[in-house]
């Protein structure tokens, strides 16, 4: 945007937009310049707003997906832990532990 202003005003050393004694053609050129600058500003503003909007939407989606994943992971872990603490599983684990001890004792005991 600033480049278009600089390029349009390259010949103007006074720094003013409207010079005294301006012809109607110069005034028309200045109106065109202002119109072009405002279009550029509007375009950049629109792009910035859309970029920020996309970022907000993507952050929301990603945040929801991560939160759902963590919740599901916790649920599965809790489900596995509660399944391991059922009476049947405790008995199986005890029997396995007991048989391991018996086998170790058999290996250590002299015959």
C-alpha positions in Angstrom: 0.0 0.0 0.0 2.7 2.5 1.0 4.6 1.6 -2.2 1.7 2.6 -4.4 1.5 6.0 -2.5 5.2 6.5 -3.0 5.1 5.5 -6.6 2.2 7.8 -7.3 3.7 10.8 -5.6 7.3 10.4 -6.9 7.2 13.6 -8.8 5.6 15.5 -5.9 8.4 17.1 -3.7 6.2 19.4 -1.7 4.4 16.5 0.0 0.9 17.9 -0.6 -1.9 16.2 -2.4 -3.5 19.2 -3.9 -1.2 21.9 -5.3 -2.4 25.4 -6.0 -3.0 25.8 -9.7 -3.9 22.1 -10.1 -5.6 21.2 -13.3 -8.7 19.1 -13.3 -6.7 16.2 -14.7 -4.3 16.3 -11.7 -7.3 16.4 -9.3 -8.8 13.4 -11.1 -5.5 11.6 -10.8 -5.4 12.3 -7.0 -9.0 11.0 -6.7 -8.0 7.8 -8.5 -4.9 7.5 -6.3 -7.1 7.9 -3.1 -9.5 5.4 -4.5 -6.7 2.9 -5.2 -5.2 3.4 -1.8 -8.6 2.8 -0.1 -9.1 -0.3 -2.2 -5.7 -1.6 -1.1 -6.5 -0.8 2.6 -9.9 -2.5 2.3 -8.4 -5.6 0.7 -5.6 -5.9 3.4 -8.1 -5.4 6.2 -10.4 -8.1 4.7 -7.5 -10.5 4.4 -6.4 -9.8 8.0 -9.9 -10.4 9.3 -10.4 -13.6 7.4 -7.0 -14.9 8.5 -7.8 -14.2 12.2 -11.2 -15.8 11.7 -9.7 -19.0 10.2 -7.2 -19.1 13.1 -10.0 -18.9 15.7 -12.0 -21.6 14.0 -9.0 -23.9 13.6 -7.9 -23.3 17.2 -11.4 -24.2 18.3 -11.6 -27.4 16.2 -8.1 -28.5 17.3 -8.8 -27.7 20.9 -12.0 -29.8 20.8 -10.3 -32.7 19.1 -7.4 -32.7 21.7 -9.9 -32.4 24.6 -12.0 -35.3 23.2 -8.9 -37.5 22.7 -7.7 -36.9 26.2 -11.1 -37.6 27.7 -11.4 -40.8 25.7 -7.9 -41.9 26.7 -8.7 -41.3 30.4 -12.0 -43.3 30.0 -10.2 -46.2 28.5 -7.5 -46.2 31.1 -10.1 -46.1 33.9 -12.1 -48.9 32.2 -9.0 -51.1 32.1 -8.1 -50.3 35.7 -11.5 -51.1 36.9 -11.6 -54.3 34.9 -8.3 -55.4 36.5 -9.8 -54.9 40.0 -12.7 -57.3 39.5 -12.8 -60.4 41.8 -12.3 -62.7 38.9 -9.2 -60.9 37.7 -7.8 -60.7 41.2 -8.1 -64.5 41.5 -6.5 -65.1 38.2 -3.6 -62.8 39.1 -3.3 -64.5 42.5 -3.2 -67.9 40.9 -0.6 -66.8 38.4 1.5 -65.3 41.2 1.1 -68.4 43.4 2.1 -70.8 40.6 5.2 -68.7 39.8 6.2 -68.9 43.5 5.6 -72.7 43.5 7.7 -73.1 40.4 10.5 -71.0 41.9 10.5 -73.1 45.0 10.6 -76.3 43.1 13.7 -75.1 41.2 15.4 -74.1 44.5 14.5 -77.2 46.6 16.9 -80.1 46.6 15.5 -83.5 45.7 
